[in-house]
Amino acid sequence: MSTPNWLATLEKLAPTVASAFGTPLAGMAVSALESALGATGVDAIQQKIESGQLTGDQVVAMKKADQDFAARMKELDIDLTKLQLADVADARAREVAVKDSTPRELAFMMISGFFVISVVILGGLIFLPDNMTKIPGPAWALIGSILTYLFEESGGATSYYFGTTQGSSDKNSTITKALTAISGK
């Protein structure tokens, strides 16, 4: 799955905060960024980052917020990686319960599409190099975009079916700690 540009930038500037997005701790991550950027809400944070006009002070504040957030996660004994992997386990459990073949079929199409296009391009470059040079630049850009998309989605599908998951007790413990931290009790 492709990462939006602003999240890719956030991952570089504040990786710990960025890793909390998509987890039950996203609210805490947003709060940390709101303070650092002087913005309220995810949309405002996104606009600040996408504008490309972050000041040096804002970048420093984001890095400090990331360090503080990481320290808070350590203090609460919360492993964000385990929390993210728990989502994968939940998705797999859903698939087992619902017995829906659509995710499997989509994954097969993505992975197959990636390999077919890769083999066709490689075969063309090896066996028909003169014909390949006749393909215009914009067409190569489109082919590259399609191949990149299929590559990223294939990676997601592969991770989904063959990735590592954590036990539900780890997930429940982490979520309980996070909710306790949020509620302050």
Beta strands, then each sheet from edge to edge (+ up, - down):
end
